[in-house]
Every structure is written in C-alpha cells, then in structure tokens.
Amino acid sequence: MAETAVAVQTLDVNGLRMQVATQGNGPLVLLCHGFPELWISWRAQLVALAAAGYRAVAPDMRGYGGTSAPDDATAYSQLHLVGDMVELVRALKETQAVIVGHDWGAPVAWNAALLRPDVFRAVVGMSVPFAPPGRVELLAALRQAAIDDFYLQYFQTPGLAEAELERDVGASIRRIHFSASGEGQALLRRPVFGAIEQGKGFLGHLIEPPRPPDWWDEADIAHYVAEFRRTGFRGGLNWYRNITRSWELLAPWRGQVIHQPAMFIAGASDDVLKFPSSKPQIDNFSKTLPGLRGCHILEGAGHWIQRERAMAVNALLIDFLNQL
C-alpha cells in the first residue's frame, strides 16, 4: 500500500533546504540522527512506527546529506538545531511532535524538549544521557583535567578531521560504524569515541569489519559512503565546533529540567556510557527527568542502538508512544 512506503522530499525549513524521509500517518514523531549518519539510520523505525499508526519523519540534519550545510561554522549551535526541528514541525503543518534523537541528535532532542515544551510533548534520547545545561563547559573541563587528546578536541581544528576522514570515505564509514558497535567493541576493547593516540588520528586504532554483523545493511552503508563522498564531513564536524558556543547560548536554561514524558535507551557497550559524566547523569534522571518512563540499557549492543537492536528499540518506542 502506498502509505507504507518511505517518501523522501525536500522542504524549506528555517532557511535551509532540508531533505526528510516520511512514512505513515498519525501523530508526528521526529527522528534526529547523529554523527556520522543520515536519515537512513532510522529506516527500521520509520517502517515500525508507520505500521503502529504514527507519522514518522527522519530528516538529514543541518550539514548532512541532502540538507543545506551553511558555510558559516557558527551556524551549527544547539539553538540553530533546535530551531530547525521547531520549524520542521511547522513545515509539516503540525503543531506538536514527539522528538527522538540518537548520538548528536540526542542533545537536539533533549534541548528541543527543554526549550519548547509547547511543541515537543515527549522526548526519547539514545546513547547520550540528558543533563541540564551546567555551569562547567565541556572543553574547558577537559583542559582543567589536563586532557588534550580527547576526540572532541581533535575535531575542533577546521580541516584536520575532514582531511583524515575524507581520504578514504568508504573505509572511514566502515571502520567507525563497525568499531563503535557491540561486535566491534568486543574485538577492539577500547573506545572509538575516546583518546586519540599521538600521530594516529581519529581512525588510527579503528578496524574494518572481519564480517558484516547481522544488523549491517550493505545498501545503507553504500548510501552513507556515497553521501559523505559528495558532501564531505565538515557539516557534521561543525556541530562539535559549537560546543562552547552552545554552552554560552544555553546559559538561561542552566539547571532546568525536562518535565514531559521521557525515555532513555543505550547499548551497554556504547562508548558514550564510558564517559565519566554518563553514569552520574543517568543516576540523576529522577531529578532531571521527572517524567521518565524508562531507562533501558541493552546488553551486547554498542553505539548504533537503533540499528543494532532495531526490533527491541522499535518495541520500546511504540510502547512509550502508545502510553502518551
């Protein structure tokens, strides 16, 4: 039936030309991807949510794929990204949505719920836990701890990570996507999103998949490779280069909590859960997410949770949405 197919279209959103994939009819659910991904990372969720009676919409986020990538590196702050999602709801001729985000899409989802509770009636974050905007800026905290080799710091220098990742886009995508997965972490036994060895770059210790994992879709990987070959990685990396700016802009919301219904999902082998801040943030959910309706850590899964554990994630999302 026509309503079960994914429709990909380009909309005018917040001064951007935004490519969005849409499937199904019903209450709106926005799906925000992270780095280095695209709308297609949500393919399994688009199908499942549409079948469950929802209108699922997954954009290529600002700077990615078929969506505009502004030249101005300062145009990738959290306020820009939240603004994109607010305006996307309007462009879709809706007034409210549930917002779901993974990796860098998770802070967008959390902040969208924090800043615009009138638009985003519920929120799901994956991989990156929620913490209210704080008084300590992340890059400054790393410097104060005498850390200068963290990947977030490596990504700050314009052109440096671009040159490394774009040298062989196919290898970059395969190595990042495999190494950060549950299977990759079992072999690698060290974080992908962690410290960078001197002179080795971000990809230095990452590995090619010895065989494709069960969740790995070769057509999806080919789509990633083709798109990042076309666009490069600058748009996605500019999100990292606005960490300090976003912290400054979010100062009015310091200490504020999210009151809407919320859920968190992550893989037990996800690098992000190994960050020193992650466990305290999760332990504090009873205070920071008073509307929390589930915190799910899925064993054996790594960073790409909605792809690695698509069926489990779909079931959790649909149960959450049906209870709203």
Residue pairs with C-beta under 8 A, 6 or more apart in sequence:
3 24
3 25
3 50
4 23
4 24
4 47
4 50
4 51
5 23
6 21
6 22
6 23
6 43
6 46
6 47
7 21
7 22
7 23
8 19
8 20
8 21
8 22
8 39
8 66
9 19
9 20
9 22
10 17
10 18
10 19
10 20
10 66
11 17
11 18
11 20
11 88
11 91
11 92
12 18
12 91
13 59
13 84
13 87
13 88
13 91
14 80
14 83
14 84
14 86
14 87
14 88
15 68
16 62
16 67
16 68
16 70
16 84
17 66
17 67
17 68
18 59
18 60
18 62
18 66
18 67
18 68
18 84
18 88
18 91
19 39
19 59
19 60
19 65
19 66
19 67
20 39
20 57
20 58
20 59
20 60
20 88
21 39
21 40
21 42
21 46
21 57
21 58
21 59
22 46
22 55
22 56
22 57
22 92
23 46
23 47
23 49
23 50
23 55
23 56
24 46
24 49
24 50
24 51
24 53
24 54
24 55
24 56
25 50
25 53
25 55
26 53
26 54
26 55
27 53
27 54
27 55
27 97
27 98
27 321
28 54
28 55
28 57
28 89
28 92
28 94
28 96
28 97
28 98
29 49
29 54
29 55
29 56
29 57
29 97
29 98
29 99
29 100
29 317
29 321
30 57
30 58
30 59
30 85
30 88
30 89
30 97
30 98
30 99
30 100
30 109
31 39
31 42
31 45
31 46
31 56
31 57
31 58
31 100
31 101
31 105
32 58
32 59
32 61
32 85
32 99
32 100
32 101
32 102
32 105
32 106
32 108
32 109
33 39
33 41
33 42
33 58
33 60
33 61
33 64
33 102
33 103
33 104
33 105
34 41
34 101
34 102
34 103
34 104
34 105
34 106
34 127
35 103
35 104
35 236
35 237
35 239
35 240
36 165
36 172
36 173
36 176
36 224
36 228
36 233
36 236
37 64
37 102
37 103
37 224
38 60
38 64
38 65
38 223
38 224
38 227
39 58
39 59
39 60
39 65
40 58
40 220
40 223
40 224
41 58
41 102
41 220
41 304
41 306
41 307
42 56
42 58
42 306
43 217
43 220
44 306
44 307
44 310
44 311
44 313
44 314
45 56
45 58
45 100
45 306
45 310
45 313
45 314
45 317
46 56
46 58
48 310
48 314
48 317
48 318
49 56
49 314
49 317
49 318
49 321
50 56
52 318
52 321
52 322
54 321
55 92
57 88
57 92
59 67
59 84
59 88
60 66
60 67
61 67
61 81
61 84
61 104
61 105
61 108
62 68
62 69
62 70
62 75
62 76
62 80
62 81
62 84
62 235
63 69
63 70
63 76
63 234
63 235
63 236
63 238
63 239
64 227
64 231
64 235
64 236
65 227
65 231
66 227
69 231
69 234
69 235
70 76
73 158
73 238
73 241
73 242
74 242
74 245
75 238
76 235
76 238
76 239
76 241
76 242
77 242
77 245
77 246
77 249
78 107
78 108
78 111
78 242
78 246
78 249
78 250
79 115
79 246
79 249
79 250
81 108
81 111
81 239
82 108
82 111
82 112
82 115
82 116
85 97
85 99
85 108
85 109
85 112
85 120
86 112
86 116
86 119
89 95
89 96
89 97
89 119
95 119
96 118
96 119
96 120
96 121
97 119
97 120
97 121
98 120
98 121
98 122
98 123
98 124
98 321
98 324
99 108
99 109
99 112
99 113
99 120
99 122
99 123
99 124
100 109
100 123
100 124
100 125
100 126
100 317
101 107
101 108
101 109
101 110
101 123
101 124
101 125
101 126
101 128
102 125
102 126
102 127
102 305
102 306
103 126
103 127
103 128
103 272
103 303
104 128
104 236
104 239
105 126
106 125
106 126
106 127
106 128
106 130
107 128
109 120
109 123
109 124
109 125
110 123
110 125
110 128
110 130
110 258
111 250
112 119
112 120
112 123
113 120
113 122
113 123
113 258
113 260
113 262
114 132
114 133
114 253
114 256
114 258
115 253
117 258
117 259
117 260
120 260
121 260
121 261
121 324
122 260
122 261
122 262
122 291
122 320
122 321
122 324
123 258
123 260
123 261
123 262
123 263
124 262
124 263
124 264
124 265
124 317
124 320
125 262
125 263
125 264
125 265
126 264
126 265
126 266
126 305
126 306
126 313
127 266
127 267
127 270
127 272
127 303
127 305
128 272
129 264
129 266
129 272
129 278
129 281
129 282
129 285
130 258
130 262
130 264
130 281
130 285
130 288
130 289
131 277
131 281
131 284
131 288
132 253
132 254
132 255
132 256
132 257
132 288
133 247
133 250
133 251
133 253
133 254
133 255
133 256
134 254
134 255
135 254
137 243
137 244
137 247
137 248
138 152
138 243
138 247
139 152
139 153
139 156
139 243
139 244
140 244
142 148
142 150
142 152
142 153
147 153
147 195
149 195
149 196
149 197
149 198
150 194
150 195
150 196
151 193
151 194
151 195
151 196
151 202
152 240
152 243
154 160
154 161
154 196
154 201
154 202
155 161
155 202
155 237
155 240
155 241
156 240
156 241
158 234
158 241
161 201
161 202
161 233
161 237
162 232
162 233
162 234
162 237
164 172
164 201
164 202
164 203
165 172
165 202
165 203
165 228
165 233
166 172
166 228
166 232
166 233
169 225
169 228
169 229
170 225
171 203
171 208
172 203
172 228
173 221
173 224
173 225
173 228
174 208
174 209
174 221
175 203
175 206
175 207
175 208
176 192
176 203
176 206
177 216
177 221
177 224
177 304
178 184
178 206
178 207
178 208
178 209
178 213
178 216
179 185
179 188
179 192
179 206
179 207
180 192
180 193
180 270
180 271
180 302
180 303
180 304
181 213
181 215
181 269
181 301
181 302
181 303
181 304
181 308
182 267
182 268
182 269
182 300
182 301
182 302
182 308
183 209
183 213
183 302
184 192
184 207
184 209
184 302
185 269
185 271
185 302
186 269
187 207
187 210
188 205
188 206
188 207
190 205
191 271
191 274
192 206
192 271
192 303
193 271
193 272
193 303
194 271
194 274
196 202
196 204
197 204
197 205
209 216
212 218
213 308
215 304
215 307
215 308
215 309
215 310
217 307
220 307
257 287
257 288
257 289
257 290
258 288
258 289
258 290
258 291
259 290
259 291
260 291
261 291
261 293
261 320
261 323
261 324
262 289
262 291
262 292
262 293
263 292
263 293
263 294
263 295
263 296
263 316
263 320
264 282
264 285
264 289
264 292
264 294
264 295
264 296
265 294
265 296
265 298
265 305
265 313
265 316
266 272
266 273
266 296
266 297
266 298
266 301
266 305
267 273
267 297
267 298
267 300
267 301
267 302
267 303
267 304
267 305
267 308
267 309
268 297
268 298
268 299
268 300
268 301
269 300
269 301
269 302
269 303
270 301
270 302
270 303
270 305
271 302
271 303
272 278
272 303
273 279
273 297
281 288
282 295
285 292
285 295
286 292
293 320
293 323
294 316
294 320
296 316
298 305
298 309
298 312
298 313
301 308
301 309
302 308
305 313
306 313
